[in-house]
Structure formats: structure tokens, C-alpha cells
Amino acid sequence: MLSLSGVETYYGDSHVLEGVDLEVYEGEVVALMGRNGVGKTTTLRSVLQLTPPREGSIRYRGEELVGRETHEVAARGLGWIPENRRMFGQLTVEENVRVAVPDADDADAALDLAFDTFPDLRERRDAKAGDLSGGQQQMLSIARGLVGDNDLLLVDEPSEGLAPLIVEAVAEALTEAASDTTMLLVEQNLPLALDVADRFYVLDHGTVVDEGDTDAVSADGDRLRRYLSA
Ligand SMILES: Nc1ncnc2c1ncn2[C@@H]1O[C@H](COP(=O)(O)OP(=O)(O)OP(=O)(O)O)[C@@H](O)[C@H]1O
């Protein structure tokens, strides 16, 4: 479904991705792991053409994305749940969910899905998003991604900065969503990544240094830990 080959991405002179190769097959959840600053977010930004690669190829269902505009990429069914919880702070929780739904006729069903997934949001449906706690904002950000009716969802560090109970709710929501959405999931929380993902890639110094089935590393935790600890 998604195939990166030899992807090289820069910020100015800073060479961040030095030839990334990875594949995501339809129906799977793939975790992208690695220490801070190795280029995980940049990989997602490269796919979305927010930071277009200078070299390499990114194919989605066989079609080249490099050279396209971000809105053209999104129109093909690629959704993004960004790390920094982008939402409309002056709009209410309900309004934030409604504007994330492509077809207004689907909005009520989308709200039910969002509120069933994260009951806390139902209680705060009329609150301004900007007034929510960090954890609630993360739930809203994830809910907005889940109701977007995307075929492939790029999810960036959904558990970052969340209390353990909320991490559990996020893991459940992602697992539920994975039943009908393919995902590329950036996640440093190893138990969460192993729980939700089918396969993983580890990035280090802008390149893939390990990959495999998550089942194999669940039995051999050290294999990933050495790449992930500082
Ligand atoms: N807009 C930018 N301009 C310049 N350098 C950037 C920019 N965004 C990221 N970088 C640098 O690119 C490198 C990779 O960043 P990236 O955010 O992709 O890493 P990451 O693996 O997602 O790490 P983190 O978990 O900290 O987000 C880092 O050295 C970072 O400082």
C-alpha cells in the first residue's frame, strides 16, 4: 500500500533521512521506532509531502507521491494524527470532530464513534478544545484522525506525555481503528507499539537498522531496547 525507497530528506543543509526503505501492506499496523531526533516525524512529513524528499520514491497504491502537493496526498485517503495535537482551539470538542468528517451526513455517527472511544470527550463536548487538558486534547486529536475516513493513517507518538490510564484508552482506540484502517505508527512506548503493531521498523541515523514482526521482539525485548534507550 505504501512503499518508501531510498528516501532522503533534508531541512536546509541538515541531512535527516539518509535513504529510508520501508513497506506498509494493506490492513497492517507498522510501528516506526527509534530514539528522539532520528527522523521518525520527518518520515511521516516526507510521506505527506510536508517536507518533500530530495531523493527517493514514495509510492501509495503504486502511485508516486513525491512531487505532489500535500492536499493531493490527503485526497488519496492518507490521514495524519500529528504529534503536536493540531486542532481548532476556539471551536468546541463537538465542532472539532464535525469539521474532521468529510461528509456532513456522517457527522452524527462520527461523534458517536469519537465519544464511545473516549467517553471523557462526551462530557466535554461543548468545551473549547483550547480549554481541555493535555490528555483530553490528545484524545480529541486521535478522535479527529479516526473519524476522517482515511485508508492509511500516519500516527505520530499518540501516547506522548499521557498518563498510563489514558495510554491504555489510546491503545484500545488504535487497536479498534486498526480493524479497518492501515496504520504507520510512530511510537516510543515499547509496550504500546508491540501491543498495537504487527510489524516494526527501527530508525537510527536516518536509516532503517532493524525490522521484523512484533511477535518476535515481544519474546526478545533487548533487541529493540538497545536502539531505544538513550
Ligand atoms: N523544521 C525543522 N528544521 C530543522 N531541523 C529539523 C526540523 N524538524 C526536525 N528537525 C531535525 O531533524 C531531526 C529529526 O527530527 P524528527 O522530528 O524527524 O525526529 P523524531 O525521530 O521524530 O524525534 P522526536 O521523537 O524527538 O520527534 C532532528 O535532529 C531535528 O532536530
The ligand as an SDF file (V2000), in Angstrom:
LIG
                    3D

 31 33  0  0  0  0  0  0  0  0999 V2000
   11.6820   22.0580   10.8790 N   0  0  0  0  0  0  0  0  0  0  0  0
   12.9280   21.6370   11.1260 C   0  0  0  0  0  0  0  0  0  0  0  0
   14.0010   22.3530   10.7730 N   0  0  0  0  0  0  0  0  0  0  0  0
   15.2590   21.9120   11.0090 C   0  0  0  0  0  0  0  0  0  0  0  0
   15.5510   20.7530   11.6230 N   0  0  0  0  0  0  0  0  0  0  0  0
   14.5120   19.9810   11.9990 C   0  0  0  0  0  0  0  0  0  0  0  0
   13.1560   20.3790   11.7730 C   0  0  0  0  0  0  0  0  0  0  0  0
   12.3490   19.4120   12.2760 N   0  0  0  0  0  0  0  0  0  0  0  0
   13.1690   18.4650   12.7640 C   0  0  0  0  0  0  0  0  0  0  0  0
   14.4660   18.7990   12.6060 N   0  0  0  0  0  0  0  0  0  0  0  0
   15.6340   17.9880   12.9970 C   0  0  0  0  0  0  0  0  0  0  0  0
   15.6000   16.8010   12.2480 O   0  0  0  0  0  0  0  0  0  0  0  0
   15.9900   15.6780   13.0410 C   0  0  0  0  0  0  0  0  0  0  0  0
   14.9080   14.6170   13.0050 C   0  0  0  0  0  0  0  0  0  0  0  0
   13.7400   15.1170   13.6280 O   0  0  0  0  0  0  0  0  0  0  0  0
   12.4030   14.2680   13.7670 P   0  0  0  0  0  0  0  0  0  0  0  0
   11.3890   15.1470   14.4260 O   0  0  0  0  0  0  0  0  0  0  0  0
   12.0560   13.6630   12.4780 O   0  0  0  0  0  0  0  0  0  0  0  0
   12.8600   13.1270   14.7450 O   0  0  0  0  0  0  0  0  0  0  0  0
   11.9970   12.0740   15.5470 P   0  0  0  0  0  0  0  0  0  0  0  0
   12.6760   10.7790   15.3540 O   0  0  0  0  0  0  0  0  0  0  0  0
   10.5790   12.1760   15.1660 O   0  0  0  0  0  0  0  0  0  0  0  0
   12.2270   12.5160   17.0320 O   0  0  0  0  0  0  0  0  0  0  0  0
   11.2220   13.0220   18.1390 P   0  0  0  0  0  0  0  0  0  0  0  0
   10.7770   11.8110   18.8040 O   0  0  0  0  0  0  0  0  0  0  0  0
   12.1090   13.8680   19.0000 O   0  0  0  0  0  0  0  0  0  0  0  0
   10.1370   13.7850   17.4460 O   0  0  0  0  0  0  0  0  0  0  0  0
   16.2770   16.2350   14.4270 C   0  0  0  0  0  0  0  0  0  0  0  0
   17.6580   16.4340   14.5220 O   0  0  0  0  0  0  0  0  0  0  0  0
   15.5500   17.5470   14.4450 C   0  0  0  0  0  0  0  0  0  0  0  0
   16.2010   18.4710   15.2810 O   0  0  0  0  0  0  0  0  0  0  0  0
  1  2  1  0
  2  3  1  0
  2  7  2  0
  3  4  2  0
  4  5  1  0
  5  6  2  0
  6  7  1  0
  6 10  1  0
  7  8  1  0
  8  9  2  0
  9 10  1  0
 10 11  1  0
 11 12  1  0
 11 30  1  0
 12 13  1  0
 13 14  1  0
 13 28  1  0
 14 15  1  0
 15 16  1  0
 16 17  2  0
 16 18  1  0
 16 19  1  0
 19 20  1  0
 20 21  2  0
 20 22  1  0
 20 23  1  0
 23 24  1  0
 24 25  2  0
 24 26  1  0
 24 27  1  0
 28 29  1  0
 28 30  1  0
 30 31  1  0
M  END
$$$$
